[in-house]
Amino acid sequence: MKPLLHSLILASTLLAASPLYADTLSIPVGEQSSAQATSLPQRGASFDAVLRGWGEPTKRHAAVGQPPITRWDYNGFSVYFEYSHVIDSVRQHTPKAP
């Protein structure tokens, strides 16, 4: 039993003495706005609420799968519905000019 105890003490000492490092995530200032996140349809909104708030989509995709998932595309973002309620809204990637 003593060798196990000594091994645990040694391991904990080595871990405590080891420096810990973390990656840094940088988000450009222009992309940090919380207003951006709230400008998309929110989870739970109905078809009618999305139409009232954002108008007619540029394209409606037919429902697929079970439960039925429908996608509406707008200029710059897409809205995903399960049955008739929003499950997610995502911004479309726009590559930056070189």
N, C-alpha and C positions, 0 to 999 in steps of 0.2 A: 504494500500500500504506500509506503514512503516514496518509492521511485515515481509513482504516479503523481503524488503531491508535489514532489520536486519539479517534475516536468510541467505541471500546471503553473507553478509559481514562475518558472523560467519563461514559459510562453507568455504569461500575462505581463511580465517585466519587459520582454522584448516588444510586445505590442504597445505598451504604454510609452516606450522610448522611441518608437517609430514615428516619424512625421507623417501626417495624413495630408493628401493632396486632393483637390477637387477641380474639375473642369470649370471654366467660366463661360457662362452663356451671355452673349452680348446681343441686345435687341436695339436696333437703331431707334433714335428718339422719335422719328416720325411714325414708327410702327407701334409705339407704346400706348397710344390713346385708348382709353376705356370706352370713349364714344364710338370708336370703330366697332367694338364688339357688340355694342347695343344697337347699332344701326342695321343689324340683320334680324330676320324673324326669329323669335325665341321659341324654344321647345314648348310644345303643347298648343301653340297657336293653330287655329283652324284654317282650312282653305280660304274661307271668306275673310278672315282677319288678315291673311297675307295679301289677298287681292286688294282689300281696302288700304292697307299700308304701303304696298309696293307696286300696285297695279298689275296689269296683265304680264305674265312672263314672256320672254322672247321665244322660249320653246318649252313645251310640256312633253315629258317622256311618259310613255304608257307604264302602268304599274307592272312590276315583275315580282315573282316569288310569292311565298306564303309565310308571314303576312304580306300583303301587297305593299311594295315600296314604290313610291312615285317620286320623280324628280322634276322640279321646275327650274329652268335656267333663266337668270336675270343677267344684266350687264355687270359683270364682276363677281357674281356669287351664284350659288345654287342652293336650293332648299329641298330637303328630303322629307317626305311624309310617310308615315305608316298609317294605313287607312286614310283618314282625312286630317291628321294632326302632325305638326312639325316634330321630327325627331332630331334634326340637325340642320344647320345652315353653315355653309363653308365658302370662304372667299376663293375665287379662282386664281391660280398662280399667274402672275404676269411677269415674264422675264425682264430684267433691267437691260437697257441698251448698253452695248459694250463701250 
